[in-house]
Amino acid sequence: MSLQNILILIASALLIRIVFPGKRRQWALLVVSILAIYWLQPALPIRNMDFWLPTATVGLIFLSWGLTSLKEQLLDPVNWLGAGLSLGTLLLIGLTRFVSLEGIITPTRPPQFYLVISALLLIILSTFVLTLFSKPSPGLIWMGILVLLLVFIILKTPFLSLQGSIVLRRIMSQDPSLAKSTDLGWLGFSYVSFRLIHTLIDRMKGRLNEIGLGELLVYTIFYPTVIAGPIDRLQRFRKDLLNPEPLSPGKMLQSGERLAVGLFRKFILADALGLIAISGTNVTQVQSAGWLWLMLIAYAFQIFLDFAGYTDIAVGSGILLGFRIPENFNQPYLKPNLTLFWNNWHMTLTQWIRSYFFFPITRHLRRQGKLPAPLIILITQMSTMLIIGLWHGITLNFVFWGTWHGLGLFIHNRWSAIVGPKVSKITAGKPFMTLIFKVSGMCLTFLFVSLGWVWFALPTTGSALITFARLFGLGS
């Protein structure tokens, strides 16, 4: 997302808050968020995909709502208003085909209008059928979750996304030999899918009351967070949606500070470090181990500042709109061990994984009573970190990155259980010794995390292994 895009979105947040007070703010947020996912969707080499992918996002939200809603909710005029505003916005975007040959909201010209009408009718009919003729049931909800996971797997697996590109190119009468695995750049789908899965699971378990269609749409594609998070919970988000915090001078100042910090982190610091940070291209152009270490450290700070900068911008924009968006980072590189690092890095993602995977599988294994506690810890920590790795991409390098951190967390757990009490005795009543252990732990954690970024930053396992060797002077 460019600086110009961010500044326009910040201005729109302030404008919405001033012009649309009270309940009208929700509907303004709905329209602007839908416009944003089309406007921010990058141009793609497959014809009309920059229109169809955002349309599919809206369609998936409609179907998810239909899976968990009772037919009585079809009688609620508020839900009809949400449906009408969202589909009407899509219709207007489709109509821009007749205004511009290049695209006004979308990067390229929208598809033929009869196709847009057909897609909207399909969304309406499918949602209506699901809501009217099916009752919310675990079986149907799990089917919806599996569909979301299947799409996620296709997008994140290079081979499958390549096959998807080939199929779509043939449908669009384009040359399939030009297909690439990067052709399906679906804006924000990682965050959209996790928000919808959270909603489906919590509705199935009775942790959520009835959801309005408009509420679910705004929550899922809330434009300050749709691209880079954080991953909020619907229960918390609805409170701010219904009762926004007053926009006082103090809140304005707080918002301005967060926005300024975020813009500085992202567009000054992170972009500058990106020029020297380790990558698949420049790693082959440096022979010195010292320069490789410098590039690796630059990457460690670049990825943090980039991601944390976007979070600052999201939080600052949320304050303008009356939302208290959750924090995603809390000085992770200053933590003295790997467990604390992961408690403070991309916090909303790790909390999501803990809630819907780590805690359930841990409870299940403990109830079985067949495995020793250390083995349960190893299984749960390894599998959790593998899922976090695969969330970023289903490639061998992300498997190794997840394994790297899973093993690191297990080793730290065992170290804390066995050696921790002895260290506590050594440092008891000795501030200087406590400081030494804390600083050394912080340095070792930063070193471990930074080395792990090699798997994350480089495109192939071969290049990562060669880089590891060269970092320790074992390769030419």
C-alpha positions in Angstrom: 0.0 0.0 0.0 1.5 3.3 -1.1 1.9 6.4 1.0 -0.8 8.2 -1.1 -3.3 5.4 -0.5 -2.7 5.5 3.3 -3.1 9.3 3.5 -6.4 9.0 1.5 -7.7 6.3 3.9 -6.7 8.4 6.9 -8.5 11.4 5.5 -11.6 9.2 4.8 -11.6 8.0 8.4 -11.7 11.5 9.7 -14.4 12.5 7.2 -16.6 9.5 8.1 -16.4 10.4 11.8 -17.3 14.1 11.2 -20.0 13.7 8.5 -21.7 10.4 9.6 -22.5 10.5 13.4 -24.4 7.8 15.2 -25.7 4.7 13.5 -25.1 6.2 10.1 -21.4 5.7 10.7 -21.7 1.9 10.4 -23.3 2.2 7.0 -20.6 4.7 5.9 -17.9 2.3 7.1 -19.6 -0.5 5.2 -19.6 1.4 1.9 -16.1 2.7 2.3 -14.7 -0.7 3.3 -16.2 -2.3 0.2 -14.8 0.5 -2.0 -11.4 0.1 -0.4 -11.0 -3.6 -1.1 -11.6 -3.0 -4.8 -9.5 0.2 -4.8 -6.5 -1.4 -2.9 -6.7 -4.7 -4.8 -3.6 -4.8 -7.0 -3.9 -5.2 -10.8 -3.5 -8.8 -11.8 -2.4 -10.4 -15.1 -5.6 -12.4 -15.4 -8.4 -10.5 -17.0 -11.0 -8.9 -14.5 -9.5 -10.7 -11.5 -9.0 -7.4 -9.7 -12.8 -7.2 -9.8 -13.8 -10.8 -9.2 -11.5 -11.4 -6.2 -12.9 -8.6 -4.1 -16.4 -9.7 -5.2 -15.6 -13.2 -4.0 -14.6 -11.7 -0.6 -18.0 -10.1 -0.3 -19.7 -13.3 -1.5 -17.9 -15.4 1.1 -19.0 -13.0 3.9 -22.6 -13.3 2.7 -22.4 -17.1 2.6 -20.8 -17.2 6.1 -23.6 -15.1 7.4 -26.1 -17.4 5.8 -24.6 -20.5 7.3 -25.0 -19.2 10.8 -28.2 -17.2 10.6 -31.8 -18.1 11.3 -34.5 -17.6 8.7 -36.2 -15.1 11.1 -33.2 -12.7 10.5 -34.4 -12.4 6.9 -37.3 -10.3 8.3 -35.0 -7.8 9.9 -34.9 -4.7 7.8 -31.4 -3.8 9.1 -30.0 -6.9 7.4 -31.8 -6.0 4.1 -30.3 -2.5 4.5 -26.8 -4.0 4.9 -27.3 -6.3 1.9 -28.7 -3.5 -0.2 -25.9 -1.1 0.6 -23.1 -3.6 -0.1 -24.6 -5.1 -3.3 -25.6 -1.6 -4.5 -21.9 -0.5 -4.0 -20.8 -3.5 -6.0 -23.3 -2.6 -8.7 -22.0 1.0 -8.9 -18.4 -0.3 -9.1 -19.5 -2.5 -12.0 -21.2 0.5 -13.7 -17.8 2.3 -13.8 -17.2 0.1 -16.8 -19.2 2.6 -18.9 -17.3 5.6 -17.5 -13.7 4.6 -18.0 -11.7 2.3 -20.2 -9.1 1.8 -17.5 -11.0 1.6 -14.3 -11.9 4.2 -11.7 -12.2 2.2 -8.5 -10.7 -1.0 -9.8 -7.2 -1.0 -11.3 -8.6 -2.1 -14.7 -12.0 -1.9 -16.3 -14.7 -4.0 -14.7 -16.1 -7.0 -16.6 -19.2 -6.9 -18.8 -22.2 -5.7 -16.9 -24.4 -8.8 -17.3 -21.7 -10.8 -15.6 -21.7 -8.4 -12.7 -25.5 -8.7 -12.4 -25.2 -12.5 -12.6 -22.6 -12.6 -9.8 -24.8 -10.4 -7.5 -27.9 -12.6 -8.2 -25.8 -15.6 -7.3 -24.7 -14.1 -4.0 -28.3 -13.1 -3.1 -29.8 -16.4 -4.1 -27.1 -18.6 -2.3 -27.4 -16.5 0.9 -31.2 -16.6 0.7 -31.3 -20.4 0.2 -28.8 -21.0 3.1 -30.7 -18.8 5.5 -34.2 -19.9 4.6 -33.8 -23.7 4.0 -30.9 -24.7 6.3 -30.5 -24.5 10.0 -27.2 -23.5 11.6 -25.5 -26.9 12.3 -22.0 -28.0 13.1 -21.9 -30.0 9.9 -22.7 -27.0 7.7 -20.4 -24.7 9.6 -17.5 -27.1 9.4 -18.2 -27.4 5.6 -17.9 -23.6 5.4 -14.7 -23.6 7.4 -13.2 -26.3 5.1 -14.1 -24.2 2.0 -12.3 -21.2 3.5 -9.3 -23.4 4.3 -9.3 -25.0 0.9 -9.1 -21.6 -0.8 -6.4 -20.5 1.7 -4.4 -23.6 0.8 -4.7 -23.0 -2.9 -3.6 -19.4 -2.6 -0.7 -20.2 -0.3 0.7 -23.3 -2.2 2.8 -22.2 -5.2 1.9 -25.4 -7.3 -1.8 -25.1 -6.6 -2.0 -21.4 -7.2 -0.1 -22.0 -10.5 -2.7 -24.5 -11.5 -5.5 -22.1 -10.5 -3.9 -19.4 -12.7 -3.8 -21.8 -15.6 -7.5 -22.7 -15.2 -8.5 -19.1 -14.9 -6.4 -18.0 -17.9 -8.2 -20.6 -20.0 -11.6 -19.4 -18.8 -10.6 -15.9 -19.8 -9.2 -17.0 -23.2 -5.6 -16.0 -22.2 -2.4 -17.9 -22.8 -2.0 -20.5 -20.0 1.7 -20.9 -20.7 2.2 -17.4 -19.2 0.7 -18.5 -15.9 2.7 -17.8 -12.7 2.0 -18.8 -9.1 1.9 -15.2 -8.1 -1.1 -14.4 -10.4 -3.7 -14.8 -7.7 -2.8 -11.9 -5.4 -6.1 -11.9 -3.4 -6.0 -8.7 -1.2 -6.2 -9.5 2.5 -7.5 -13.0 2.2 -5.3 -14.3 5.0 -7.0 -11.9 7.4 -10.5 -12.3 5.9 -10.4 -16.1 6.2 -9.2 -16.1 9.9 -11.9 -13.5 10.8 -14.6 -15.6 9.1 -13.3 -18.9 10.7 -13.4 -17.2 14.1 -16.9 -16.1 13.5 -18.1 -19.5 12.3 -16.5 -21.3 15.2 -17.8 -18.9 17.9 -21.3 -19.0 16.4 -21.2 -22.8 16.4 -20.1 -22.9 20.1 -22.7 -20.3 21.1 -20.2 -17.7 22.1 -21.7 -15.1 19.7 -25.2 -13.7 19.6 -27.0 -13.3 16.3 -24.9 -11.3 13.9 -26.2 -8.7 11.6 -25.1 -8.9 8.0 -23.8 -5.4 8.0 -21.9 -5.9 11.2 -20.2 -9.0 9.8 -19.3 -7.2 6.6 -17.8 -4.2 8.4 -15.9 -6.4 10.8 -14.4 -8.7 8.1 -13.3 -6.0 5.7 -12.8 -3.1 8.1 -10.5 -1.0 5.8 -7.9 0.1 8.3 -7.0 -3.6 9.1 -8.0 -5.6 6.0 -4.5 -5.8 4.6 -2.1 -6.2 7.5 -4.3 -6.8 10.6 -4.5 -6.8 13.5 -7.0 -9.7 13.8 -9.7 -8.4 16.0 -12.5 -10.4 17.7 -16.0 -9.8 16.5 -17.3 -9.6 20.1 -14.9 -6.8 21.0 -15.3 -5.1 17.6 -19.1 -4.9 17.9 -18.8 -2.9 21.1 -16.9 -0.2 19.3 -19.1 -0.4 16.3 -22.3 0.2 18.3 -20.7 2.6 20.9 -17.7 4.4 19.4 -15.4 6.3 21.7 -15.9 10.1 21.6 -13.4 11.9 19.4 -12.0 14.3 22.0 -8.9 16.6 21.4 -6.9 14.0 23.5 -8.0 11.2 21.1 -7.1 13.3 18.1 -3.6 13.9 19.5 -3.3 10.2 20.3 -4.3 9.3 16.8 -1.9 11.8 15.3 1.0 10.4 17.3 0.3 6.8 16.3 -0.2 7.8 12.6 3.1 9.8 12.6 5.0 7.0 14.3 3.5 4.4 11.9 4.3 6.5 8.8 7.9 7.1 10.0 8.4 3.4 10.8 7.1 2.2 7.5 8.1 4.8 4.9 11.3 6.1 6.4 12.9 3.4 8.5 11.6 0.1 7.0 11.8 1.2 3.4 15.4 2.5 4.0 16.4 -0.8 5.6 14.7 -2.7 2.8 17.4 -1.4 0.4 20.1 -3.5 2.3 18.0 -6.2 3.9 18.7 -9.8 3.0 16.7 -11.1 0.0 16.8 -13.7 -2.7 18.5 -11.2 -5.1 21.1 -9.5 -3.0 22.2 -12.5 -1.0 24.0 -13.8 -4.0 25.9 -10.5 -4.6 27.7 -10.4 -1.2 30.7 -12.6 -0.4 31.6 -11.3 3.1 30.1 -13.0 6.1 30.2 -9.6 7.9 28.0 -8.0 5.2 25.6 -10.9 5.3 25.2 -10.5 9.1 24.5 -6.8 8.5 21.9 -7.6 5.8 20.3 -10.1 8.1 20.0 -7.7 11.0 18.7 -5.1 8.6 16.0 -7.6 7.6 15.1 -8.3 11.2 14.4 -4.7 11.9 12.9 -4.0 8.5 10.2 -6.7 8.9 9.4 -5.5 12.4 9.3 -1.8 11.5 7.2 -2.5 8.3 4.6 -4.6 10.1 4.6 -2.5 13.3 4.3 0.6 11.2 1.1 -0.7 9.5 -0.2 -1.6 12.9 0.4 1.9 14.2 -1.4 3.3 11.1 -4.4 0.9 11.7 -4.6 1.8 15.4 -4.4 5.6 14.7 -7.1 5.3 12.0 -9.2 3.3 14.3 -9.0 6.0 17.0 -10.3 8.5 14.5 -13.3 6.1 13.8 -13.9 5.4 17.5 -12.4 1.9 17.6 -9.9 0.6 20.0 -8.0 -1.7 17.7 -5.8 -4.3 19.6 -2.1 -4.0 19.6 0.1 -6.4 17.6 3.6 -5.7 18.9 5.1 -4.9 22.3 8.8 -4.5 22.0 9.4 -8.1 20.9 13.1 -7.8 20.3 13.6 -6.6 23.9 12.3 -9.8 25.4 14.8 -12.1 27.3 13.4 -15.4 25.9 11.6 -16.9 22.9 8.3 -17.5 24.7 8.1 -13.9 25.7 9.1 -12.9 22.1 6.1 -14.8 20.7 3.8 -13.4 23.4 4.7 -9.9 22.0 5.1 -10.5 18.2 2.1 -10.4 16.0 0.1 -10.9 19.2 -3.4 -11.1 17.6 -2.3 -14.0 15.3 -0.7 -15.9 18.1 -3.7 -15.4 20.3 -6.0 -16.6 17.5 -3.9 -19.7 17.0 -3.8 -20.4 20.8 -7.6 -20.0 21.1 -8.6 -22.2 18.1 -5.7 -24.7 18.0 -3.1 -24.8 20.8 -5.5 -24.8 23.8 -8.0 -27.3 22.2 -5.3 -29.8 21.1 -3.4 -29.5 24.5 -6.6 -30.2 26.4 -7.4 -33.2 24.1 -3.9 -34.7 24.6 -4.0 -34.2 28.3 -7.4 -35.8 28.6 -6.1 -38.9 26.8 -3.5 -39.4 29.6 -1.3 -41.5 27.3 1.6 -39.1 26.6 4.1 -37.6 29.0 3.9 -33.9 29.6 7.2 -33.0 27.8 6.0 -34.9 24.7 2.6 -33.1 24.7 4.5 -29.7 24.9 6.7 -30.7 22.0 3.7 -31.8 19.8 1.6 -28.7 20.6 4.4 -26.2 20.2 5.7 -27.7 17.0 2.3 -28.0 15.4 1.3 -24.5 16.5 4.4 -22.9 15.0 4.1 -25.0 11.8 0.6 -23.6 11.4 1.9 -20.0 11.9 4.6 -20.7 9.4 2.1 -22.2 6.8 -0.2 -19.2 7.4 2.5 -17.1 5.7 3.0 -19.5 2.8 2.8 -23.3 2.2 6.4 -23.8 1.1 9.3 -25.8 2.5 11.0 -22.7 3.8 8.0 -21.8 5.9 7.9 -25.3 7.2 11.5 -25.0 8.3 10.8 -21.6 9.8 7.9 -23.0 11.9 10.0 -26.0 12.9 12.9 -23.7 13.9 10.6 -21.7 16.3 8.8 -24.8 17.5 12.0 -26.5 18.6 13.2 -23.2 20.0 10.1 -22.9 22.2 10.4 -26.5 23.4 14.0 -26.1 24.3 13.2 -22.9 26.2 10.4 -24.7 28.0 12.6 -27.5 29.1 15.4 -25.1 30.0 13.0 -23.1 32.2 11.7 -26.2 33.9 15.1 -27.7 34.6 17.6 -24.8 34.9 15.2 -22.0 35.7 15.0 -22.7 39.5 18.8 -22.8 39.7 19.1 -19.5 37.9 16.5 -17.9 40.2 18.7 -18.9 43.2 21.8 -17.5 41.6 20.2 -14.1 40.8 18.1 -13.8 44.0 18.8 -10.5 45.7 21.5 -9.7 43.1 20.3 -7.0 40.7 23.6 -7.0 38.7 23.4 -10.8 38.0 19.7 -10.5 37.1 20.6 -7.8 34.6 23.4 -9.9 33.1 21.0 -12.9 32.6 18.3 -10.6 31.2 20.6 -8.9 28.7 22.3 -12.2 27.6 18.8 -13.8 27.2 17.7 -10.8 25.1 20.8 -11.1 22.9 20.5 -14.8 22.4 16.8 -14.5 21.6 17.4 -11.8 19.0 20.2 -13.9 17.5 17.9 -16.9 17.3 15.0 -15.0 15.8 17.2 -13.2 13.3 18.7 -16.5 12.1 15.2 -17.8 11.7 14.4 -15.0 9.3 16.8 -16.6 6.8 14.1 -19.2 6.2 11.5 -16.5 6.0 13.3 -14.1 3.7 14.8 -16.4 1.1 12.8 -18.1 -1.7 14.3 -21.6 -1.6 15.7 -24.0 0.9 19.0 -24.2 -1.1 19.6 -20.5 -0.9 18.8 -20.5 2.8 21.2 -23.4 3.6 24.0 -21.7 1.5 23.3 -18.4 3.4 23.5 -20.2 6.8 26.9 -21.7 5.8 28.2 -18.4 4.6 27.1 -16.6 7.7 29.4 -18.8 9.8 32.2 -18.7 7.2 31.6 -22.2 5.9 30.9 -21.3 2.3 32.6 -19.3 -0.4 
